[in-house]
Structure formats: C-alpha cells, structure tokens
C-alpha cells in the first residue's frame, strides 16, 4: 500500500491503475479506524481492483464546540489496518490540500430534503460540510464505486441523493453497521467513553430493538413508542438528542401505512454523542 498526501500524487497513482484497466473503489474516512471501517475496505476490495482509502478529518463538517481538535489521529495504526484489509492507496492530505483557498471561500454543496432534521438539525452545517468534502473526494479520485457505513444512515442518504442529483457515475454501496458483542455500534468516538459509560452505552441499541419489536407486533402510535423510549434513555443516564421513526427510503416522517421504516437516535452519554439506527421491514397489508 502506498500513502500519498497531494492531489498530484493521488491522480498519478490512479491514472496508472486506470491504464491497467482496473476498477477503482473509494472508502472515505476520518481515520482512527475500527472493525467497521475495515469491513468497508474489505467490501471495496471484493468489488474493485484498486482500492483507495482517504483519511481526512474534515473541519468543514464540525460545528463550534465540537470535537475537531481532540478527534483521534492514529495514522500508523490505521495504515496497518488498511494494508491488511486490502487497500492499495491511502490518500492522507492536510487541510491546505483540500481547501487551498481556505474554507471561507470554498464552494459548498448542499443537499436539501434528506439532510434536514435529525443530525442535520442538531449539527447545523454538518451535512453541507460532508457533501462538500465527499464531492471533492469523488472529483479527485473519480471512483467507479464508493462504500459507506449504514451506521451514519442519514449521511448515506445524503450521499446517495448527491450522486443521483449531480449525475455522478459512481455506485454507492451501503455496508451494514458493525457492532460490539453487546450491540454497541462501532464508532471512533466510543473511545471517549469511560468504563461505566461504555457498560451503559449498549442500552441505546436495545431501546431501538424494543421499538422494532412493538412495530412488528402491530404498534403504530409512533409518538407513544418514541416517548417511552426517550424516557428510558433519560432514566438510564442519557441526554436524548433525537429519536424518530422515519421512512427508510426517503427519510420522511413515517406514516402508518409505511412498510420500510428506520428508527434513528442520537443521545449524549457524558460528553460523548452516540448515534444509532435500526431498519424495520414490516409485512405488506
């Protein structure tokens, strides 16, 4: 695996792969890689001949007071994991390489609809930052396919809409959420949790499972289900951000006759913000 830091080096390496007739796969990350990231690279390696991963902690998607400065940087360990997973090229640029004219004068990409509400409401400007950097990475790499995790369900929906709306010839592959044995969704931010918080954190997913079970049994009073689950979050020591049941296809608020649902939640545990989701497929009428 080769590591490059500049756009010139990146494009030279990709041009060589293209000249050899290889299909290009891309896995964008912010580093501090865990088994979930590794699974994305492995999926890309199964689908493409030449896998590019990027590690870039994107300041444009962090809001005021968020954890940009303390976000873990673990390049050496990340390189080892990427190599073992089948990555061929790591793009590890600095901020000036991505935003050479500064972020204030950077053209922004906004994806309406799916970026609104949920994390879009809690983190103003976040998805504009995500859409902008992903668009830049897509233009820099020009991959045939790109792999993203379903744990960031709204982010995946934003990227799918971005590619469709801007007619990008890129196949977007969503990869299943990877979880610890106790059910906690793997996240780079899990490392912020202390021992007591880590023991408590899996309750977030268990709450989603409980809602899903009631939905499968025929419950359709969404507000009641949400209210009960948020009360349980608070009682357990979480500070709920949001908990919603939405249409899994378009992310609109769920209607009683919807059959493809997704339950999405975000909550703080101490200073750590955790997100999770669970897709629920109901039988047709």
Rosetta blueprint (number, residue, H / E / L):
1 X L
2 X E
3 X E
4 X E
5 X L
6 X L
7 X H
8 X H
9 X H
10 X H
11 X H
12 X H
13 X H
14 X H
15 X H
16 X H
17 X H
18 X H
19 X H
20 X L
21 X L
22 X L
23 X L
24 X E
25 X E
26 X E
27 X E
28 X E
29 X E
30 X L
31 X L
32 X L
33 X L
34 X L
35 X H
36 X H
37 X H
38 X H
39 X H
40 X H
41 X H
42 X H
43 X H
44 X H
45 X H
46 X H
47 X H
48 X L
49 X L
50 X E
51 X E
52 X E
53 X E
54 X E
55 X E
56 X L
57 X L
58 X L
59 X H
60 X H
61 X H
62 X L
63 X L
64 X L
65 X L
66 X L
67 X L
68 X L
69 X L
70 X L
71 X L
72 X L
73 X L
74 X L
75 X H
76 X H
77 X H
78 X H
79 X H
80 X H
81 X H
82 X H
83 X H
84 X H
85 X H
86 X L
87 X L
88 X L
89 X E
90 X E
91 X E
92 X L
93 X L
94 X L
95 X H
96 X H
97 X H
98 X H
99 X L
100 X L
101 X L
102 X L
103 X L
104 X L
105 X L
106 X L
107 X L
108 X L
109 X L
110 X L
111 X L
112 X L
113 X L
114 X L
115 X L
116 X L
117 X L
118 X L
119 X H
120 X H
121 X H
122 X H
123 X L
124 X L
125 X L
126 X H
127 X H
128 X H
129 X H
130 X H
131 X H
132 X H
133 X H
134 X H
135 X H
136 X H
137 X H
138 X H
139 X H
140 X H
141 X H
142 X L
143 X L
144 X L
145 X E
146 X E
147 X E
148 X E
149 X E
150 X L
151 X L
152 X L
153 X H
154 X H
155 X H
156 X H
157 X H
158 X H
159 X H
160 X H
161 X H
162 X H
163 X H
164 X H
165 X H
166 X L
167 X L
168 X L
169 X L
170 X L
171 X E
172 X E
173 X E
174 X E
175 X E
176 X L
177 X L
178 X L
179 X E
180 X L
181 X L
182 X L
183 X L
184 X L
185 X E
186 X L
187 X L
188 X H
189 X H
190 X H
191 X H
192 X H
193 X L
194 X L
195 X H
196 X H
197 X H
198 X H
199 X H
200 X H
201 X H
202 X L
203 X H
204 X H
205 X H
206 X H
207 X H
208 X H
209 X H
210 X H
211 X H
212 X H
213 X H
214 X H
215 X H
216 X H
217 X L
218 X L
219 X L
220 X L
221 X L
222 X H
223 X H
224 X H
225 X H
226 X H
227 X H
228 X H
229 X H
230 X H
231 X H
232 X H
233 X H
234 X H
235 X H
236 X H
237 X L
238 X L
239 X E
240 X E
241 X E
242 X E
243 X E
244 X E
245 X E
246 X E
247 X E
248 X L
249 X L
250 X L
251 X L
252 X L
253 X E
254 X L
255 X L
256 X L
257 X L
258 X L
259 X L
260 X E
261 X E
262 X E
263 X E
264 X E
265 X E
266 X E
267 X E
268 X E
269 X E
270 X L
271 X L
272 X E
273 X E
274 X E
275 X E
276 X E
277 X E
278 X E
279 X E
280 X E
281 X E
282 X L
283 X L
284 X L
285 X L
